[in-house]
Each structure stands twice: as C-alpha cells, then as structure tokens.
Amino acid sequence: MNPSSSRTAEKPAAPPDNDFFSQFDPLVGKKLGILNEDGTLVAQALPSGLDDEKLLAAYRIMTQARVADLKAVSLQRQGRLFTLPPNMGQEACAVGSALALEAGDWLVPAYRELGALLVRGVPLSRIYMYHGGSEYGSVYPPEVRVLPPSVPISSQLLHAVGIGHAVNYLGGCEVVMTYFGDGGTSEGDFHEALNWAAVFNCPVVFFCNNNQYAISQPRARQTKSKTIAQKAIAYGMPGIQVDGNDLPAVYYAAREAVNYARSGKGPVLIEAETYRLAAHTTSDDPSKYRTSEEEEKWKGRDPLIRMRKYLESKNLWNDSLEEKEKEEAARKADEAFREAEAFPPNSPDEIINHVYEQPNDELRKQAESLKSFLKWKEGR
C-alpha cells in the first residue's frame, strides 16, 4: 500500500454532489454507517467504489497496525521504547481515511494514526525509531508525502492549511488530510485553521478522531455542541459525522470529502465517533476516569471484529487466515524493530540539525554546551 507520489492527482471529471453531505445534517447528529456491529450491511449493498477486495486489503493493514501497536506497548514496558500513544480501537479511522487519498496527496497526522502512516508507505521501522528517540524516526522516504507526528495539540492543523494554501497558489490538484482529537477542537489553532481554509478555499479534509476523551477529560467537557461536525457550519464548509469503527463508512465519507476538496470547493470537516481501547499513553491510567462497563461496551464495537465478521460472512476470511495474517504481521513488526534498534544512536548535533536549514550561532553554542556536559559526565 505504498503509493508513489510520481503522478499528480487529477481533478474529478465532475464535482461531487452536494446532496451527499446534506443527507447527514450534523445539527441532527445523523451518522453515516455502512456496517452494523454484527458485520452485516446497513443497506442492501456497498456504495459504489467499495468492493470486497478493497475491504480485504484494508483489514490486512488494520491487523498489521494492531499487531505493531501491541508490540510497541510491550517494548515500551521493557524500556526499549519511550512513552507512546496506543492506537488500539482507532484503526478503522486511520486506515479508512488514508485509503481515500491519491498518490500525490498530503497527510498531516497528530500522533495516533499508525494505520494511516502504514497506508501511505511510512516504514514501520521509522515509526519505532521515532518512539525510541531517534531524530531519524521523523525522516521518511522522499516519495512519502506525510509530515512527522505532531504532539502539540492541533498545531498540525495550521501546517495542513499552509500546505493546502500552497497547493492553490501553485495551481495544484493535491488534497491535504489532517487529523486531531475531540480535545483539539478546544484549541485556538483548530478555529484559526478551519477559518483560514474556508476563507481561502484550501483543499483540506479535517478529520476528527472523536475517541470520547482528551486524556482524562470527557467529550462533554470540550464543547456544548451536539456534534463536533456541526462546527463546520460556522465556517461555511460541509461537516459530516461517521461511525469511526465502521471502516467502509469512514472510507466512503473520506472519499467524498477528498473529491469535494479536489474539485475546488474547499475544506470539509469529518467527525469520526470512535474509542481508544487502551490508555491515552503508556504513562496514563484510564481506570482513574472511566469505568470498566464503558470499556466493555466499546470492546464489542472493535473495528477489527466488525470488519472480520463481514469478511467471514462473504467467505473471504476464516480462523486459519487470521492466524497466518497475525503471524506475518508479527514477523514484520519484529523485523522493523530490529532495524530500528540497530540504527546508530543520535549524536548531540542531531538536536540542532533539523531545526533550521542551517543551525544558527545560538544553536551551535547549545550543542557545544551539551557536548561538554556529556564529556564531563562520562569522565566523572
């Protein structure tokens, strides 16, 4: 699933029908859904452009993301990786949305989009390197149009809009997709980004992972709005709420949003209702702010279980294939971590080499100070 950026995205032959978004009035809170929790279809057939082959490929990436994520948590507990944010439960949001992009499009993540990074061709070894403290964990192959993870809340939205503004300035056809959580909507950067994108018609898809909590603060403490999607109305853009644990629905909503943005109509806001099944980070204890009953309820909505049930109903998946897929995913994760762990450690210069194109005098002085300290520490 590594898209090449050698070809430029083309504008759709005809602009998408605005009626798609009007079906899901965010003020009403009507969510887009395609798969029921038991894996059956809500309607009689999948929407056009969604076929079993695409869903099967998506399920394999979701499985890889889940296995790689669980391995990362295990490695962190061993002290071989630093604090990291588990992705478990949000795989459909990441994979489904990223699959809607074309090769030349841009992806601007927050920090819980492992599946999206894999879809876009970011090497898993680089992801492990990032969480191991290596500066090179943020360096991707040149053909991969993905920005490094952004930990400051919502700051990445402004970066995405900047790219979208540049696309318009250069007369391009690329679309930018950027991610944030429900808590991110309380930041000024969120509102500034949506306002600028709407005013200047930037081709940006804003994807909100509404996983019900901003660390320990529940969704109800972030906004009085009935939905997050309805915030789009104030900025004059379409907003749609989707079941974030329903991979076909996420893909469908993202595809329509991407087509809308590429056609020159401007930005779209997607709110995907989901749930992080694990802690906010490996330093967090969710038992302090949510109940086991709530967690059990959402475990029954696990996006991988739902997708697997659908594939099994179509005779496309079974226990044997599941076991083989997980074994292969574990092998790839092991191989990626070995590569990451074997990468040469950072030198003191690395903390300044990637701040500006050329380090300034103040940064050089800081680097020399650090080297002196490390030399003293080694010799004492």
N, C-alpha and C positions, 0 to 999 in steps of 0.2 A: 504493500500500500504506500510505497514511496513515490509521490508524484514528482515529476520533473518540472522545473519552472522554465524549461526551454521554450514552451509555447505560451503565448499570451492569451488570456481569457477573452472570449468574444462576447459582444452584447447579444442578448436574446433576439431572435428574429422579430418577436412581438413582445411588448411589455406585458408582464403578468397581470391577471385580472384582479382588480382591487377587491372584488367580491370575496376573495379568499380570506382576507383579513376581517372583512365586515361580518363574516359568519361567526367570529369569535370575539364579540364585543368584550373588551377587558373590563368594562364597568360592570358587566353582568357576572363575569367570572366563569364564563363557559370555556372549558379547557378542550384543546384538541387531543383526542385519543384514538388510537387505531387498534391496539391490543388490550383486551381485558386482562385482569390479573391472573386468570387461569390460562392465558395464552391463546384464547380464541379471539377472532376478529370482531370488532365492534360492528362493522358493516359487512357486506357480503364478500367484498374483495379488497385487496390492497389498492391504494391510489396508484395512478399511472406512474411509471418510472421506478416503482418499488417492486422488485421481484425477489424470489426466494434465494437466488444466487447472491444478490447483494446483501440480504439479511444474514445469510450463512457466513459470508466473509466478515461482516460486522461482528457477528457473535464470536468468531475466532479472535478478533482484535480485542474485544471486551474480555475474553478469557485470558489473553496474554497480559492485558493491563491488570486484571485481578491478581493473577499469579505473581507478576513482577512487583506489585504493590505489597502483597503479603510478605514476599521475600525481603523487601526493603525494610518493613517494620521489624522483621526478625533480625536483620543485620544491624538495625539501629539499637535494638535491645542488647546486641553483642558488643556495642561500642565501635562498630566498623563503619557506621554512617552517623551523621548528626541528626538533630531534630528534623522531622519531616511531616508533611500533612498527608495522612492516608486518603486514598481515593475511593475506597470500597463503598459501593452503593450509588455512585455517580457516573458509572462507566457509560451508561446509555446517553447521558447528556454530552459527554466529551466525544465519544465515537460518532454518534448520530449526527451531531452538528458539523464536525470536521469533514465527514464524508460528503457533505453538501458543497464543499468548496472545490474549485477547479485548481489546476496545477499552478497557475500564476498568482493565485490569491494569497493574502497575508493572514496569519494567525497570531493574535496577541493574547497570550494566556495570563492568568493570575498565577495560581500555584497548585490547583487541584484538577489539572487537565491532562493527566498522564495518557489516557486513551487517545486524546486529540493529538498529542505530540507523536505518538506512535503512528497514527493515521498519516500524518504529514511527513513522516520519514526521519524524525529525530532519533538518532541511535539510542537505544536503551542504556548503553554504557555511559553516554554523556549525562543522562538523567541521574544515574548512580553517582557519577563524578561530581555533579552539582551538589548533591546531598552529602558528599564526602568532603566538601570544602574546596574542591579544585576550581580555579578560575576557568579552566578549560571546559568545565561542565556547561558553561553558557555559550560555547563556541560550536556552532552546528555547521554541517556541510554547506557550501555556498548556494547550492540549489534549493535548500530548505528555507522557505520564507516563513520562519517562525521566530519571534522575539524570545529572549530568555524569560523565565518566570519572574513575576513581579510580586514581591511580598508586601510593599506599602499598599494599603487598601485603596483601590480604584485609580491609582496614578497611571496605570497602564491604559485606561480608557482615553486619556488625553494623547498618549502615544499613538493609539489606534486612529484617533481622529486626525492627528497630524499626518499619518500615512495616507488616510483617505483624502485629505485636502491636497496632498502632493499628487495623488492619482488624478484628481480633477485638473490640477494645474498643468500636469504633463499630458493630459488628454488620454489617459489610460482607461482600461476597462476592468481593472482588478477590483476585488471586493476585500474588505478587511473584516474579520470576525474577532471580537474580543470578549473576554469572559470576566465575570465578577460574581460575588455572592450577594445575598439579600442584605447583609450588613453594609456592603459597599454603596448601597443606594442612599445611605445617610451621610456620605462624604460629599463635600463641595465639588470634587473632581467629577463625580457622576453627573451632576446637573450641568456643570460647565461643558462637559464632553457632549452630552445629548443636545444642548442648546446650540453649540457651535456646529455640530454635524448636521442638525436640521436647517439652520440658517444658511449654511454654505453647501447643502445638498451633498454631503460626503457619503460615499458608498460604504457605510459601516453597519454591520449587524452586531448589536449589543446583546450578549447572551448572559442572562442572569441565572446562575445556579442557586435557586431558592431552596437551600437544604435545611430550612427551618431555624437555623441557629447561626449567629455571628459569634463564634466561640461559645460563650455561655448565655448570650442574650437571645431570647426567642424572637421569632419574626414579629410578634405583636409589639415588641419594644422598639422596632425600627421605624414603623410607619402606621398611620391610621388608615391608609388606603386599603380598600378591599383586596386589591391585587397590586402587584408591582408593575404588571403590564400596563395598567391604566395610566401610569406616569408618562407614557408616551404621548398621551393626548395633549398634555400641556405644551409639548414641544412640537406638535404638528407632524407626528410620524405615526405609522401603524404600530400597534402593540398587540401581542398575542400570548396567551398563556397555554402551556402544553404540559402534558403528563411527562415529567422528566425521566420516569422509569420505563417509559414506553419507547423503545428505540425507533420503530418505524415512524411514530408520531414526531419525535424530535427531528429525525431526518427530513420528514415532509415539511415541517414548519421552517426549518433552517433552509431547505432548498428554495421554498417560496420567498423567504426573506432575502436570500442571496440573489435570486433572479430579479427581485424588486429593486435592490440596490444597484445591481449591474445595469439595469435598464435606464438608469439616470434619475430615478425618482427619489433617491435619498436613503436615509437610515431607517432601520427597523429595530424595535425592542422586543426580545423574546424572554419570557419568564418561564423557566422550566421548574416545575414543582418536584423536588426530589428529597433525599435524606442521606446524610452521611452516616453510614452504619458503624463507623469507628469513631475514634476521638478526633477533635479538631486538629491536634498534632500529637506526636508521641510524648509531649510534655503535659498533655491535658487529661483530666479525669471526668468524663461526661456523666458519671453517676452522681456528681455533685449538683447537676442542674437538669437532668431529665430522668424519666422513670424507665424501669425495665419493661413495663407494659407498653409504653410508647415505642421502645426499640423493637420489641417483638412484633408489634403491628406492622412496622415498616419492613422488618425482615421478610414478611410474607409478600412484600411488593418488590423484592430484589429484582433488578432489571435483568440479571443473567438468568434467573429462574424463569421469569416470564418469557424471555426470548427462547430459552431451551424448550419450554413446553410447546411453543408454537412450532418450532422446527421438528420436534418429535411427532407432533400431530400430522406433519406433512411427510413423515418417514425420511427426514433429512438428517436425523440425529438419533443417537442411542447411547447406552452406557459405555459401550466399547469405544466409540468415537470420542466420547467425553474424556475417558481415561487417557487415551492416546494424545488428545489435544493438550490436556493439562501436563502430561509428561514432557511434551515438546516445548510447551511454554516455560516449564521449569528449567529445561535444558538451556533454552535461550537466555533466561534470566541469569543462570549460573555463569554462562559464558560471558554475558555482558558485564557481570560484576567482576569476574576475573580480569577482564580487560581494563575496567575502571580502576581496580586496586593496583594493577601493575603500572599504571600511568605514573610518570615521575612526579614527585611532590612539588608543590609550589615553591618558588624562590621568593624572597622578600620583595623583589622587584615587581612581582605579579600584582601586588595590591595597588600599584600606580600605573601599570602598563595599559590598562583598559579604561581609564577614567577619561582621558583626552587622547587625541591622535598622537600628540607628543607631550610627555609629562612636563609640567612647569617647574620652576625652581622650588616652590614650596613643597610640592610632592616629592621632589628629589631629596630635599632635606629630611622629610619624614621617613623616606626609605632608608637613608643613611643612619638615621637615629635608631630605627628598628634593627638594622644590621649590627650596630654597636651593642645594642641591648642583648641580642641573641648571642653575639660573640662572648659578651660578659657572662651570660647565663651558662653557656657551655663550659667556660673556664673556671667558674667559681667552685 
